[in-house]
């Protein structure tokens, strides 16, 4: 019996698991009354309002209440959303999603930055998401292993805010002293 080889674009490991995991976590958030947020690595292939991009990344609310015409496809995530009162078309390649998580509790999953990202841009978004929330009971996100990146990377902590943590924040769970002069 002759076996049909996989199409060349699929590679030996099949298709990417990322779009399936994004859809599953989006559904889990929606079913539990949580607000799904995605963190996106931004480059020329991403269509988002550039004025909201910080450090080569944007965090988007992809809940049904915040979007119109949401399509979570295998290649693209597309929808319309309001920014500053005006409706904007959003188009994000799925491989540019670096995390999906619930705003309310930080639970979710992080993914590696796209492998075809420019070396200079890769350093900007190497740690895909969000500020440290462990002191407030946030969940730690772990990078998904799979065909995208076989190297295991340290976990990333999620928070609904899209600003980086303070430069001198103490590690979670450890007391710290601050010198006052």
N, C-alpha and C positions, 0 to 999 in steps of 0.2 A: 504494500500500500504506500503510495507516494504522499508525503506530507507537504503541505503548502507552506512555504516560508512566510514569516511575518513581513509586512511591508517595511521597507527600509527606514521610514520615518519613526517607526515604533521602537526599533532597537531590540536587543535581546530580552529586556525586562518588561516589555509591553508599554502601555501608555502611562503617563504620569498619574500618581495617586492624588496629587494636589487638588485638582478640581473636584474630585469625589469627596475628599476630606473637607474642603471648604463648604460644599453643599450640605454635607452631613452636620457640620457644626452650626451652619446657618439654621438648619431645620431644628437642631437641638435648642438653640437660643430662642427661636420663635415659639416652639412648643412649650418652653418653660417660662415664657413671658419676659425673657431677657432681650436686650438690644444688641444685635450683632454688629461689631465694628471690625473693619479690616485695616491693616497697616499695609501700605503699598510703596514699593521702591519705585521712584519716579525717574524716568528717562524719556527720550524722544518718542517711545512707543506707547506712552500712557497719556490719555486725554483726560485731564483734570484741571480745575482752576489753579493755575500756577501761583497765584498770590497766597494760597493756603499751604504751599509746600514748604516744609522746614527741613533743612539738612538732607535734602534728596528723598524725603519721605512725606506721605500724607496719610492721615487716619480718616477713614470714611465710615459714617453710619450707613449700613446696608439693610436696616430694618425695613419692613414693608411700609411702615408709617412715614418713613423719611424718603422713600424712593417711589418712582413711578416707572412701570415697565421693567422691573428688575429681571434680568436674565443671567443666571449663573451657568454659563456654558463651559465646555471643556477647554476652549481657547481664550475666551473673553468673558469678562463680567461687564455688562452694560446696563445702564439705567439713567434716569433723569433725577436730579436732586436740586434743591434750592440752596443757593449760596448768596448771602447778602440780599435776599429777597427776589433774586432772579433765577429762573430755571436754567440749569446747565446740563448738557449731555456729558456723561461720564463713560469712559471706555478704558478698562484695565485688563491687560493680558494676565491670565491666571498665574503664569509663572512669576509675575511681579508682586503677587500677594505674599508678604513676609509674615503675616500673622492674621488670625481671625480669633476673636474672643468676645465674651459677654461683658458689656460695659459695667454691669452691676456688681459682678464678682471677680472679673479678670480671668475666668476659666476659659481656656481655649487651646490653640496650638500655634506654634511659630514654625516658619519654614526658612530655608536658606535663601539668600539673595540670588537672583538669576545668575547662572554660570556665564552668560554672555555679557554681563555688566562690565562696563569699562573699569580697568584697574583703579583709576583714581576715584570713580564713583563708588566702587565696591567698598572702599574703606569708610565712606561716609555712612552707608547703611548696613554695615556688617552686623551690628547688633540691632535687629529690626524694630523692636518696639520700645518703647514706652518706659516711663519712670518706675522707680522702685516703689512697690506698694506692700511689700511683705510686712512692714510694721503695722499696717492697717488691716491685715488679714487677707491680702490678695493671694491669688493662686500663682504658682510659678509655671510659666509656659516652657516647654521643651521643644527643640527643633525636631521636626519629623524626619525620620531616616527613611530613605527610599532611593529611587533611581536618580533623583535630582542631585543628591550629595551624599556620598557614602561616609563622609567624615562626621563624627559626632561633635557637636559644639555645645558649649555651656548653655544652660537655660536662660530664658529671658523673662523678666517679671512684667506683668501687664497691669495697666491702670487706664481708666477712661480718659485721663488728661493726655494731651499730646505734646507736653513740654518735657524736656529732659530733667532728670533729678538734679538737685543741687550738687555742685562739684564736690563738696566735702561731707556728703551724707554718710553716717556710720553704717557699717554692715548690719543687716537685719538681725534683731535678737540680741545685740550687744549694747551695753550702756556706753555712753561717751561723755567725756568732759570737755567743756568749752572754756578756754581761758578768756577772762574778761579783764581788760586793763582800765 
